Amino acid sequence: MTTQLTITTEPVLPPQDGTGEDRSPLQTALASFLTVLDGKNRSPLTVAAYRADLQQFFQWVQAHSHAPTPDRVERADITDFLGFLARQHLSGVTRARKLAALREFFRFLADRALIAKALTDGVETPKKAQ
């Protein structure tokens, strides 16, 4: 039996009361990251793909490791997530793109001293299917 993943490019942010207090720390970091990507003139399709990939990762983290803030996410969360995607029969190319989004996001956090170091350093890129 194969589980179907539904990935949306729409933001999955909790409703806000205008103060921004209803956003989780992960969602707040994502919003800042996406603003920076817009400032770098990234393609709207790239920004949408990164948003979807990162939101999928956040949902997975909340369900499996309960890391409420970016500094509580561990490298094992990332490698376990990639393993989960492989078990869902996602191609190596798709998993590599998701890892690229995670790499850029965690580099962004490390550059701003929001985490000690980029957690994706040393995580191998999934191989393409032969």
SULSULRA-V527581 format. One record per run of one state. SS is the DSSP state (~ for helix, > for strand, _ for the rest). FROM is the first residue (numbers start at 1). LEN is the number of residues. If there is no record, write none. Layout:
BEGIN
SS	FROM	LEN
SS	FROM	LEN
END
This chain:
BEGIN
_	1	24
~	25	15
_	40	4
~	44	21
_	65	5
~	70	3
_	73	2
~	75	13
_	88	4
~	92	20
_	112	19
END
